[in-house]
Amino acid sequence: MKHLVTGGAGFIGSALVKKLAAQGHEVVVVDDHSSSGGELLNENSLKSSVKTVCGNISHIKTQTGLHEKLLDAFEGVDTVFHLAAKARVQPSIKEPVHFNATNVEGTLNMLEYSRKAKVRRFVFTSSSSIYGNTEIIPTLEDTPPNPLSPYGLQKLIGEQYCQLYSRIHNMDTVCLRYFNVYGENAPTSGAYCLVIGKFIQQAREGKNLTIYGKGDQKRDFTYLGDVVNANILASNYTGKFSGEAFNIGNGENRTVQQIADAFKIPCEYLSERLEPKETLACNEKAKKVLGWKPTGDVLKWLECYLPTVL
């Protein structure tokens, strides 16, 4: 079976590509390599089953030959996994127009290519950022969205486009709302670096760990492998989706201070920044409908992983 993964050279996308290839599928990756140089896919075992189209999904017509390459890439595709995005809350506040181009225009472009190619299913990567600083904890999928950043708003718009395409074009679309993904090969620098990656890099450089606020903010850390499995289960679901959203979160949270304590390194505390105080997914819907079950425990994972990278 042929699948297409946008953002397939990135942290989460490359793990999904490897799993699909290992299952015997043909995979096409669409990626501009802005978050990585594609090194996460540089494995001999992938060369025969994975093809790559390099390009920016938000400015297709300005890139010579990209439209034709995408038409060929989408031909015969069963599922499109749309992971390509400009991620992170704080950078989106500084560059909202740049982020909007990829996160909104890019998503619309991929929906259009999918519609015209008559793909069976479009799996959209959304985010818990759409909820903002909600007081509904654990957070259910029907919690009113209240994004705090352009990134959160752009993900919400992406979901609404998926729902709209299901209504007016009868497209099969589904939205997966990720909560704080961690795992092997996570970025340790740059715009896509999250708190665990940042702490790893600071530890390698012999620096104190920097924490915004008191470190009491809670996050639902969700393991990379569980997120990959959620995508595959969403693709394999035998019913029909019409833009339904699923929380993909571990269902337990930890404070940033607990994460820092696992490093056994002194911390420095900076001024608070605009971010939710707590994220915690109610994942019962994903368990019931998709048959998904999270397996990760971030503190146990850190205990095993940190000695291999520090």
Buried (B, 14 or more C-beta within 10 A) or exposed (E): BBBBBBBBBBBBBBBBBBBBBEEEBBBBBBBBBBBBEBEBBEEEEBEEBBBBBBBBBBBBEEBEEBEEBBEEBBEBBBBBBBBBBBBBBEBBBEEBEBBBBBBBBBBBBBBBBBBEBEBBBBBBBBBBBBBBEBEEBBBBBEBEBBBBBBBBBBBBBBBEBBBBBBEEBEBBBBBBBBBBBBBBBBBBEEBBBBBBBBBBBBBEEEEEBBBBBEBEBBBBBBBBBBBBBBBBBBBEBEEEBBBBBBBBBBBBBBBBBBBBBBBEBEBEBEEEEEBBEBBBBBBEBBBEBBEBEBEBBBEEBBEEBBEEEE
